[in-house]
Amino acid sequence: MVKNAARILTVCLSIAGAGALLSSCQTDPDIDITKLAAETDPPEVLYNQGLANIKAGKMAEAGRKFDAVDAQHPFSEWSRKALVMSTFVKYRLGRYAEANSTGARYLNLYPKSDDAAYVQYLVGLSNWRQIASVTQDQKQSQRTIEAMQKVVDEYPDSQYVEDAQAKIRFARDQLAGKEMQIGRYYLERKEYLASISRFRVVVEQYPNTNQVEEALARLVEAYFAMGIVTEAQTAAAVLGHNYPDSQWYADSYKLLKSGGVEPRENSGSWIARAGKKLLVGS
């Protein structure tokens, strides 16, 4: 954009005087005289104008100022600061893909800077804001986990770690919820092996999410329907140990009693091994 505008300005100057420049360029709808003039402003002026625009609530104009600083003075200290603010503005405007791209560029150039943790956090937030319901694709949940885990791992002393961990928990719960949705789909169609594989993912890979309680109950249901009673008993025993007062456990217990058995843990079961990872009540 900046190079193109500068080229147009040069051409206009070469073919006419100042008066002709104004009249000819104003007839071109793609040329903004105000923007052409602004390109000559020093970087600190553009940067401070961007800050003033943020304060005035003119986020889009602020973004243009910060992007102009970066375009005109790349790799300078003003450019570094402008990239931070550009990432923030794009996030606030809901232009999440652009915020991710600008943030990634900053982190590639300045991974050890004082603002790196904040930019990484903004990248994580941009992905978090795009997380869809569990009925839809959960790629943004996975991207949120990856981005926020970098905040935790690479900037452990930053003020963003606590919220990053909260966003990771939310995203993991979404991924577990997606597995539950698919598992219930198979269970309703009596495709028990397929449903069990989904519930197993929840119990083994997402043991500390809000989905585990139901996943264990669904395993009781699926295994009992298949006649694999020992596994159904184990799932119920693990469920009862961790969620003794839940309705899911009450229903699972009732189901087993209807078959003349009770919850009982089989130590050789994968469910028993996975159950040791649960931290409910600990």
C-alpha positions as CSV (number, residue, x, y, z in Angstrom):
1,M,0.0,0.0,0.0
2,V,2.7,2.5,1.0
3,K,5.0,1.6,-1.9
4,N,2.1,1.8,-4.4
5,A,1.0,5.2,-3.1
6,A,4.5,6.5,-3.2
7,R,4.8,5.3,-6.8
8,I,1.6,7.0,-7.8
9,L,2.8,10.2,-6.1
10,T,6.1,10.1,-8.0
11,V,4.3,9.6,-11.4
12,C,2.0,12.5,-10.6
13,L,4.9,14.8,-9.8
14,S,6.7,13.9,-13.0
15,I,3.9,14.8,-15.3
16,A,2.6,18.0,-13.7
17,G,3.1,20.8,-11.2
18,A,1.6,20.9,-7.7
19,G,-1.8,22.1,-8.9
20,A,-2.1,19.5,-11.5
21,L,-1.0,16.8,-9.0
22,L,-3.9,17.7,-6.7
23,S,-6.5,17.8,-9.4
24,S,-5.3,14.6,-11.2
25,C,-4.9,12.5,-8.1
26,Q,-8.2,13.6,-6.6
27,T,-10.0,12.1,-9.6
28,D,-8.5,8.7,-8.8
29,P,-10.8,7.0,-6.3
30,D,-8.0,4.7,-5.2
31,I,-5.8,7.6,-4.0
32,D,-6.4,9.3,-0.7
33,I,-4.4,12.6,-0.5
34,T,-4.6,12.7,3.3
35,K,-3.0,9.3,3.4
36,L,-0.3,10.3,1.0
37,A,0.6,13.3,3.1
38,A,0.5,11.2,6.3
39,E,3.2,8.9,4.9
40,T,5.8,11.6,5.3
41,D,5.2,11.9,9.1
42,P,8.0,10.7,11.4
43,P,7.4,7.3,13.0
44,E,7.0,8.8,16.5
45,V,4.3,11.1,15.2
46,L,2.4,8.2,13.5
47,Y,2.8,6.0,16.6
48,N,1.4,8.7,19.0
49,Q,-1.4,9.4,16.6
50,G,-2.3,5.8,16.8
51,L,-2.4,5.9,20.6
52,A,-4.6,9.0,20.4
53,N,-6.9,7.2,18.0
54,I,-7.2,4.3,20.4
55,K,-8.1,6.6,23.3
56,A,-10.7,8.2,21.0
57,G,-12.2,4.9,20.1
58,K,-11.0,5.1,16.5
59,M,-9.5,1.6,16.4
60,A,-9.4,1.2,12.6
61,E,-7.6,4.5,12.2
62,A,-5.2,3.5,14.9
63,G,-4.4,0.3,13.1
64,R,-3.6,2.2,9.9
65,K,-1.2,4.4,11.8
66,F,0.6,1.5,13.4
67,D,0.8,-0.4,10.2
68,A,2.3,2.7,8.5
69,V,5.0,2.9,11.1
70,D,6.0,-0.7,10.4
71,A,5.8,-0.4,6.7
72,Q,7.9,2.8,6.5
73,H,10.5,2.0,9.3
74,P,10.8,-1.8,9.4
75,F,13.0,-3.3,12.1
76,S,13.3,0.0,14.0
77,E,12.3,0.4,17.7
78,W,9.2,2.3,16.6
79,S,8.3,-0.6,14.3
80,R,8.7,-3.0,17.1
81,K,6.3,-1.0,19.3
82,A,3.9,-0.5,16.5
83,L,3.7,-4.3,15.8
84,V,2.6,-4.8,19.4
85,M,-0.1,-2.2,19.1
86,S,-1.2,-3.4,15.7
87,T,-1.7,-6.9,17.1
88,F,-3.8,-5.5,19.9
89,V,-5.9,-3.3,17.6
90,K,-6.6,-6.2,15.2
91,Y,-7.6,-8.4,18.1
92,R,-10.0,-5.7,19.4
93,L,-11.5,-5.2,16.0
94,G,-12.2,-8.9,15.7
95,R,-9.7,-9.4,12.9
96,Y,-8.3,-12.5,14.5
97,A,-6.5,-14.0,11.6
98,E,-4.7,-10.7,11.0
99,A,-3.9,-10.4,14.7
100,N,-2.4,-13.9,14.6
101,S,-0.3,-13.1,11.6
102,T,1.0,-9.8,13.0
103,G,1.6,-11.4,16.4
104,A,3.5,-14.3,14.8
105,R,5.7,-11.8,12.9
106,Y,6.5,-9.9,16.1
107,L,7.4,-13.1,18.0
108,N,9.6,-14.3,15.2
109,L,11.5,-11.0,15.3
110,Y,11.5,-10.2,19.0
111,P,10.9,-13.5,21.0
112,K,12.9,-12.2,24.0
113,S,11.5,-8.7,24.2
114,D,9.6,-7.3,27.2
115,D,6.3,-7.4,25.2
116,A,6.7,-10.9,23.8
117,A,4.6,-12.5,26.6
118,Y,1.8,-10.0,25.9
119,V,1.8,-10.6,22.2
120,Q,1.8,-14.4,22.6
121,Y,-1.2,-14.0,25.0
122,L,-3.0,-11.9,22.3
123,V,-2.4,-14.7,19.8
124,G,-3.9,-17.1,22.2
125,L,-6.9,-14.9,22.8
126,S,-7.4,-14.5,19.1
127,N,-7.7,-18.2,18.8
128,W,-9.8,-18.5,22.0
129,R,-12.3,-16.0,20.6
130,Q,-12.9,-18.2,17.6
131,I,-13.7,-21.4,19.5
132,A,-17.0,-22.8,18.2
133,S,-19.6,-24.9,20.0
134,V,-18.8,-28.6,20.3
135,T,-21.1,-29.4,17.4
136,Q,-18.6,-27.7,15.1
137,D,-14.9,-28.2,14.3
138,Q,-12.6,-27.7,17.2
139,K,-9.4,-26.7,15.5
140,Q,-9.4,-23.3,17.3
141,S,-9.5,-25.1,20.6
142,Q,-6.4,-26.9,19.7
143,R,-4.7,-23.8,18.5
144,T,-5.7,-22.0,21.7
145,I,-4.1,-24.7,23.8
146,E,-0.9,-24.5,21.7
147,A,-0.7,-20.7,21.9
148,M,-1.5,-20.4,25.6
149,Q,0.8,-23.2,26.5
150,K,3.6,-21.2,25.0
151,V,2.6,-18.4,27.4
152,V,2.9,-20.8,30.3
153,D,6.1,-22.5,29.2
154,E,8.1,-19.6,27.7
155,Y,7.0,-16.7,29.9
156,P,6.2,-18.4,33.2
157,D,6.7,-15.2,35.2
158,S,4.4,-13.1,33.2
159,Q,1.1,-11.8,34.5
160,Y,-0.8,-13.7,31.7
161,V,0.0,-17.2,32.9
162,E,-3.0,-17.6,35.2
163,D,-5.6,-16.6,32.5
164,A,-3.7,-18.6,29.9
165,Q,-4.1,-21.7,32.1
166,A,-7.8,-21.0,32.4
167,K,-8.2,-20.7,28.7
168,I,-6.3,-24.0,28.2
169,R,-8.8,-25.7,30.6
170,F,-11.7,-24.3,28.7
171,A,-10.3,-25.4,25.3
172,R,-9.5,-28.9,26.6
173,D,-13.1,-29.1,27.9
174,Q,-14.3,-28.2,24.4
175,L,-12.2,-30.9,22.8
176,A,-13.5,-33.5,25.3
177,G,-17.0,-32.2,24.7
178,K,-16.6,-32.9,21.0
179,E,-15.5,-36.5,21.7
180,M,-18.6,-36.9,23.9
181,Q,-20.9,-35.6,21.2
182,I,-19.5,-38.1,18.7
183,G,-19.6,-40.9,21.3
184,R,-23.2,-40.2,22.2
185,Y,-24.0,-40.3,18.4
186,Y,-22.6,-43.8,18.1
187,L,-24.1,-45.0,21.4
188,E,-27.6,-44.0,20.3
189,R,-27.1,-46.1,17.2
190,K,-25.9,-49.0,19.3
191,E,-22.4,-48.8,17.7
192,Y,-20.9,-49.6,21.0
193,L,-17.3,-50.2,20.1
194,A,-17.2,-46.8,18.2
195,S,-18.8,-45.0,21.2
196,I,-16.4,-46.6,23.7
197,S,-13.4,-45.5,21.7
198,R,-14.6,-41.9,22.0
199,F,-15.4,-42.1,25.7
200,R,-12.0,-43.7,26.3
201,V,-10.3,-40.7,24.7
202,V,-12.1,-38.4,27.2
203,V,-11.2,-40.5,30.2
204,E,-7.5,-41.0,29.2
205,Q,-6.6,-37.7,27.5
206,Y,-8.9,-35.3,29.2
207,P,-9.1,-36.7,32.8
208,N,-9.7,-33.4,34.5
209,T,-12.4,-31.9,32.4
210,N,-16.1,-31.5,33.1
211,Q,-16.8,-34.3,30.6
212,V,-15.3,-37.2,32.5
213,E,-18.2,-37.8,34.8
214,E,-20.6,-38.5,31.9
215,A,-17.9,-40.4,29.9
216,L,-17.6,-42.9,32.8
217,A,-21.3,-43.3,33.0
218,R,-21.6,-43.8,29.2
219,L,-18.9,-46.5,29.4
220,V,-21.0,-48.3,32.0
221,E,-23.9,-48.1,29.6
222,A,-22.0,-49.2,26.5
223,Y,-20.1,-52.1,28.2
224,F,-23.2,-53.3,29.9
225,A,-25.1,-53.4,26.6
226,M,-22.3,-55.5,25.1
227,G,-22.3,-57.9,28.0
228,I,-18.8,-57.0,29.1
229,V,-19.9,-56.7,32.7
230,T,-16.5,-56.5,34.4
231,E,-15.6,-53.4,32.5
232,A,-19.0,-51.9,33.2
233,Q,-18.5,-52.6,36.9
234,T,-15.1,-51.0,36.8
235,A,-16.3,-47.8,35.1
236,A,-19.1,-47.5,37.7
237,A,-16.6,-48.1,40.6
238,V,-14.3,-45.3,39.3
239,L,-17.3,-43.1,38.7
240,G,-18.6,-43.7,42.3
241,H,-15.2,-43.1,43.8
242,N,-14.8,-39.7,42.2
243,Y,-18.4,-38.6,41.9
244,P,-20.3,-40.4,44.7
245,D,-23.2,-38.0,44.8
246,S,-23.8,-37.5,41.1
247,Q,-26.9,-38.5,39.2
248,W,-24.7,-40.2,36.7
249,Y,-23.4,-42.6,39.4
250,A,-26.9,-43.2,40.7
251,D,-28.1,-44.1,37.2
252,S,-25.1,-46.4,36.6
253,Y,-25.6,-48.1,39.9
254,K,-29.2,-48.7,39.1
255,L,-28.3,-50.1,35.7
256,L,-25.9,-52.6,37.1
257,K,-28.3,-53.7,39.9
258,S,-30.9,-54.4,37.1
259,G,-28.4,-57.1,36.0
260,G,-27.8,-58.4,39.4
261,V,-24.3,-56.9,39.9
262,E,-22.7,-53.9,41.6
263,P,-19.8,-51.6,40.9
264,R,-16.5,-53.4,41.4
265,E,-13.1,-52.3,40.2
266,N,-11.0,-54.7,38.1
267,S,-7.4,-53.5,38.7
268,G,-6.4,-54.9,35.3
269,S,-8.8,-52.8,33.4
270,W,-7.7,-49.7,31.4
271,I,-10.4,-47.8,33.2
272,A,-8.9,-48.5,36.6
273,R,-5.5,-47.3,35.3
274,A,-7.0,-44.2,33.8
275,G,-9.0,-43.6,37.0
276,K,-5.8,-43.0,38.9
277,K,-5.2,-39.9,36.9
278,L,-8.4,-38.3,38.0
279,L,-7.9,-35.5,40.5
280,V,-11.5,-35.1,41.6
281,G,-11.7,-34.3,45.3
282,S,-7.9,-34.3,45.7
